[in-house]
Amino acid sequence: MTAAYMTLFGQAAPVTGADDPAPLFTDKDPVLNRNKQAAMHIVFDLLAYGHWDDAPKYLTERYIQHNPGFASGRQTVMDAFAKFSKARPIPSSTKDYAPKIVSVLAQGDMVIVANRVERPDPRNPGQNYTTTHFDMWRFVDGKADEHWDEGAIAAPAPAAGQGKGKQ
């Protein structure tokens, strides 16, 4: 049964992204284009390259966060991410951007961005697998006002003296 399971579910095709993500973030409709462009700056300038001082250009002040790991509010999000990511130079060519974008969908005031992520494979220590991460934003006047993703609540750190092997 285990071998059948691994054969059935262990043969996934690797996730790849676009060679150049810039065209995915454009649209003939001017409102959708504005929202997609703002989403591009959120994904790259803020999240990937840590330029959180630019967040007021792309996020509303009230920025509602539906990821349970973060509180709402633009300043709250800026402060949280700034602690963990230092600003790095943004590549001059969008072809060199990381993460690799799989797709960008926009309809009405919503934009969904899917990107390739690599994670440790718990079945094969020392190896990784690829999968897809999704972010969705609702835009108001060209700025993200609300965000959803597959965020999870992290387990609390063990209390001092309660690590493995302690009684």
N, C-alpha and C positions, 0 to 999 in steps of 0.2 A: 504494500500500500504506500509506504513512504517513497519508494523508488518511482512509483506511478505518479505520485504527487509532485516530486521534484522534476520528473520529465514533463508533466503537464504545465506546471507553473514556473519552472526554473529556466525556461528557454526564451524569455522575453527579449525582444529586439532592443538594442541600446537606444536611448533617447539622444537625438542630435538637435542642434539649433541651426538657425539661419547663418549663412556665411557673413551676411551683412544685415543687421537688424533694422537699420534706418528705414527701409521701405515699408516694413511692417507697422511702423509708427506714423504712417501718413494716410490721409483719406481725402477723397474729392470733396466731401462735405466739410465746410469750414469749421463747424462746431465739433464734429467728430475729430477732425484733424487737430484742433486746438487741444482737445482732451487727450488724444493719443500722444501728442508732443509733450504735454505735462506728465503723462504716465512714463514716457521715456526718460524724462529728467528725474523722476522719482526713482525708477529702477536703477538707473546708472549713476547720476550725480549724487543722489542721497544714499541709497542702499548699497550699491556696489563700491562707490569711491569715497563715501563718507563726507561729502560736502554739506553737512547739516546746517551750516549758516545760511544756505540758499533755500531752506525749507519754506520760508514765508512766500517765496515765488510760486510754490507748487501745492501747498497745503493750506486749507482754511485754518483760522485760529481755533475753531471748535473741533477740528478733525476727530471724528468718531471712530474709535478703534474696536473692531469686533474680534481681534485676536486676544484670547484670554491672558496672554502673557504681558500685555501692555495696557496701560490706562489711556483714556482719551485725552485729547488736547494736543495742539501742535507743539507747544513748548515742552510738554511732558515727553512726547515722542522724540523731539530733538535732543533733550537732555539724556534720555535713556540710550539712544543710539550713539550719541557723541562719546559716551563713556567707553563703548566697546569698539569704536571704529575711528581711526584717525584719517583725516583727509589725505587721499593719494591723488596723484596726477591722473586726469581723465585722458585716455588715449586720443590722439588727434584724429584717428580714423575709426569710424564706427565698426569697421570690420575687426578691430582689435578689442572691442568691448567684451567684458565678461559681466554677467553670466550670458550664456548662449540662449537666445530667445527662440522658442518654438512657434508661438503664434501670438497675435494681438487681435482681439475682437472688440469692437465698439458698437454700441447701440444706445440711442437715447443719451442719457447722462452717465452711462456705465462703460468702463473699459476693463477688460480682462487680459492679463498678460500671463502666458505660460512660459516657464523657462526650465532649462535642463539643470538638474542638480545631481551631484554624485555623493553617495552615502556609503558608509561601511556596510559590508554584507555580513549579517550576523550568522549566516550559514557557512561562510568561508572566511575565517579570520585572516586579516591582512589583505583582503580583496575588497573592491568596491563594486557598486552597481549604479546605474543611472535611472532616474525617474523624473517626474515632472512636478514642479511647484507652481501653484496658481495664486495670483493676487487679483483682487477685483476692487476697483474704486468707483465711487459715485462722485461726479464732478458738479460743482456749482461755479459758474462764471470762470471756467478754465482752471479751477483749483480743486484738488481732491478734498472732499468733505467727509468721506466715509470709506472705510477699508475693511475687507474680508480676506482671510486666507485660511490655511488648514492648521493654524497655530494650536499648540497643545499646552496644557499646564504642566510645568516642570515639577518633578518630585522635590520636596525640600531636602536640603543637605542634611546628612546625619548629624545629630548633636555630638558635641565633643565627647569622646570616649565611647561612642556607640557605633563605631565602624565595624567592619568584618572581623571576626575573631575575638571581639571584646565581649565580656560577660557582665 
